[in-house]
Amino acid sequence: MTASANIPIIDISGDQDAVAQQLVDAAQEHGFIYIKNLGRDISSSSIDGAFALSKKLFNAPVEEKHACTINTDNRGWSGMHSETLDPKNQKVGDFKEAFNFGEFVDGKAQQPLPPTIASDEPQIHAFADSCHKLCKKLLHLLGIGLGVGDFFSSAHGTNGESASILRLLRYPPPEQTSRSSDDIRAGAHSDYGSITLLFRLKGQAGLELQKKDGTWAPVPVCPPGSENDPSPPILINIGDLLSYWTNGLFRSTVHRVVFPSDNQASSVQGETSSAPRYSIAFFCHPKGTIPLEPVPSDRVRNFVPDESNPNQNPYAERKVMTANEHLLMRLKASYATLYDEKS
């Protein structure tokens, strides 16, 4: 039996200075964090509504979705196998479809929407806005914890200049997919932005993270003690940009989504994968021209990596100078054909 990932659960309604230190410690040690007691930040009813809208969108006629096919601006619909998150190791692309919503300006989407969900534009905008506000709050707390104030949060405006994405995802049922034993639902990857919010549905397993020793551990939707909560705790994870800004102090942890197995089913009690798997991610990005220079923090300056537990993320070392340069590098690797067509 594979042991579940050891991820801390942080109550963000407590003393904010204490919460800030807890978030920084968890970002350094794990890179993944459960958060609970969100108060007015995001309600369970708004999360339920977002999942209902996701199912409505993915049930729309394929012609509607195809007309909104993803472009090099990273907005729109991507079908099965169109994205390959781990191109070095995957024989075929990811077994999922997704729809990316970019920033809204004055409440309006800056991209085509399928007619099936056109009337839901205000709901999509409201949910994306709530996600962004929660990210700004978490980024501010991380800045407080590092002693750099609003360094992170101030870089993340909503003026149409960032690459923040609200992404709806649907993975078809395993029995409806023709695959080999080596195939994977979503390849191993780290996230491209600053911080990610991940919403999942009870009973839908599949997410795994890579531990410091290189092995994989399942990430329960409902960690111990949260099984009776109205909604599962929100899972947040550190992205590449926070790893850059902190010179590797914060872990941009590699993760993947796998097909169910007997071993996985027994290791995550109460979770199955017999139905379609839905998830929602909000990828928070700063303004694209922001430089990725280390923050002026004593904790960052004094950080010495543990050579016995190397960071498995190949993007942990800074290779680019701005947020947009990093994003373009990652997108080209995942959507090689799309970018080849546009070059």
N, C-alpha and C positions, 0 to 999 in steps of 0.2 A: 504494500500500500504506500503510495506516494504522499508524503506529508504536505499539507497546504502551506502556502507562503506565509511567513511571519510578518504581517503588516500591522503597524500600530493604528488604533482608532483614536482620533483626536476630537474632543468636544470643543468646537470653535466658539461656543457661547460663553466660555469661562473668561477668567482674567486675561486680557489681551496680551500683556507682556509675557505671561506664562505660556499662552498658546503660541506666540511667536517663537519662543525658544523650542517648544515641542515640535513645531513644524520644521524648523531648521535642523534639529537633530534627526528627525525622520527623513528629511530630504538628503541628508548626508549618508545615513546608514542604509536606507532602503530605496529611496527614489519613488516609492509608491506609498500612499497614505489614504486611509479611510477617514472621512470627516462626517460628523453628525451634529444634530441640533442646529440646523441652519437658520432657524427663526424665519424672518421674512425674506431671506435671500432667494430661496427657491422652494416653492411649496410642493408637496407630494401630488397635489391635484394637477399642477402645471406639468410635472414629469409624466403623469399618467396621460395627460392630454397630448404631450409630445409623442409618446409611443403610439397612441391611437392615430395621430396624424401620419406617423411613419408607416404604419400598416396600410393606411389609405393611399399613400403615395406609391408604395411598392406594388400595390394591387392595381394601379392605374395601367391602362393599355401601354404596351411596350412602345408603340409609336409616339405616345406623348413623352415618355421618358427619353427616347432616342433623339427627339427634337431638341432636348436640353443636354445633349452629350457634353461631358466635361471638356474644357478647353485648357489652354496653357495658363489661364488665370486661376486654375484649380477650383473652378465653380461648375456645378452641374452634375449630371448622372454618369456613373461608370458601371458598366455591366460586368458579368462574370468574366474573370480572368484578364480584365483590362488593366488591373494594377498588380504589380509584382513587388511586394515589400522586401523580399529577400532574393534578389535576382541571382546572386552567386550560388544559391542552394536550391532554388525552386525550379522544377522542370516545367511547370505550368503556372499561370498567374493565380491570384487569390480566388477562393471559392466564395465570392460574395458580390453583392451589388451595393452601391452607395450613392447618396446624393449630398453634394456639398453646397451649403449656402454661405456666400461671402457676406461682407458687411452690408448692413442696410443703411441707407441715407435718407433722412427724414421719413423713416418708417417704410421705405420702399426698397425692394430687392433690386440689386444692380445686375440682374441676370434673368433669363427666361425662366418661367415657372410652368410646370405642367398644368393644363386647365383644371385637372381634377383637384388641385390644391390651391388654385389661384385665389379663391375666396378666403383661404386660411392664412393669407399673407400677414395680417396683424398678429395672429397667434404665433407664427414662426418668428416674427420680429421680436415680440415680447419675450419669448423663451430665450432667444439668442441674447437679448439685452440683459436678461437676468443672469445668464451664464457669464457674460462679460463682467458684470458688476461683481459677481462672486470671485471671479479670477482676480480682479483688481484688488479686492479685499485680501485675498490670500497672498498676492504679490507684495502688498503693503506690509503684511505681517512678516513675510520672509525678509523684507528689507529691514524692518524693526529688529528682527532677531539677529541680523548680521551687523546691525549698527550703521546702516546706510540709508535709513529713513525711506523716502518714497522713490528711491533710485529706480526700482523695477516698475512700480505702479505708474509712475509718471511717464514712462516710455510707451504705455499701452493705452493710447487714446482711441476714440471711435469717430474719427474724422474722415473715414474712407481711405486712409492711407496704410492700413495694416492688412495683413493676410489672414486674420482670424477667420476660422471656419467652424460652422455648425454642421456636423456630419451625421446623417442618418444611415444606418447600416442594416442589411438583412442578409443572413447566411441561410441558404436553403437547407431543408432537412437532409441529414446524411444519406438516407435511403434514396433520395432523389438526385444524388450526385454520382457520376461515374468517375472513379478515381483509383489511384494506385495506393499502396500502403505507405508510400513516401510522401504523398500529397498532404497539404496543410491548408486550413481555411484562410489564415492570414499569416504571411511569413514573418519571421523574426525581424524586429526593427525597434528602433527608438523613435520617439516623437520629435517632430521637426521644430516645434515652437518653444514657448517659454514654459507653459503649464497646461495640462489637459484635465478636463472634467470628463469622467466616464460614467454613464448611466446604464444600468443593466436590469434585466427582468429576473425575478425570482425563478429558480429552477432551470436557468439556462447557463450551463457551464461552458467551459472551453478556453478561457483566458489563462495563460501561464506566463510567469516571469522567470528570467534567468537569474539565478542566485550568484553570489560572488565566486562560488566554486565551479561555475559553468553549468550546473545541473538546472533542470526546470522544475518549477513548483506551481501547482494550480492555485488560482486566486478565487476564493469563494465569492459568490454574489453577496451572501449574507454571512459575514464572519461570526464566530461564536458570540452569543449575547445579543445579536441583532435580528434573530430569526422572526420575532414577533413584531418588529417595527413595521409601520404602514408601508414605507418604502425602504429598500436597502440603503445603507450608507453610501454616499457618493464616493467613488474612488478617484483620487487625483494622482497624477504622476508628473514628475519633473521632465521637461523636454531638453533638447540639446542646447538651447540658448542659455538656459540657467546654468547648465554645466559649463559652457564657455565663460559666462560672466563670473563664475566662481572658480575658474581654473580646475574644474573637476571635483571640487568639494561636494557639490550637489550631484547625485547620481541620475543620469538620464538612462534609466534601466531598460534593457532590451526585453521585449515581450512578444508574444505571438498568440494566435487562436488556433486550437487544434480540433480535429475531429474527435468525437467521444470514443473512449475505449473502456473495457471492463475495469482496467486499473484506475482510470480517471473517475469513473462512476462510483467506485467504492471509496475513493479518497476524499470526495467532496460530498458529504452526506446530504441527501435530499435534492441533489441537482441531476438533471437529465438533459439530454439533447435530442430528443426524438422529434421535436417540432422545429419550425424555423427559428433561428436565433436572431433576436433584434438587439441592437445596442445603439446608443447615441453618444457621440463624443463632441466636446467643444474644445477646439485647439486654439489657444490664445497666443497671438503673435503681436510683437511690438510694431511700431512704425518701421517700414522696411529699410530706411537709411540709417537706423540706429547702429552705431559701431559696437562690436562685441568685445569690448575691452574689460579686463577684470575690475570688479567693483573695489572701491577703497575701503576694504574691511580688514580688520586685524585677523579675524578668523580665517579669511581667505588667504591673506599673506602668509600666515603661519601654518597653513595646511600642508602636510607632507603625506603623499599617497602611501598606502600600505602595500608594499611590494608583494606580499604574500596573498593579497586579495585584489588583483588588478581590476580596473573598470573594464567590463566586457564590451562596452559600447565603442565601436571603432570611430565614432564621431566625437568622443570625449575631448580629444585634443583639437584646438582651434586650427581650422584650415582655411577659413574665410574671414572677412573683416566686417561684413554687415549682415543683418538679419535676412535681407532679400537674397544675398549671394548664397547663404547657406540653404535657404528654402529652394532656390532654383537647382542647386546641386542635388538635393534629395529628390525633388520631383522628377528630374531628368532620369535618375536611376530607377524610379518606380514606374514611370510612364515613358519608357524609351521610344516606343513607336510614335506616340503622340508628339513628342518633341522633335523626332526625326522628320515627321511630316511637316512641321512648321519651320524647320531650318532651311 
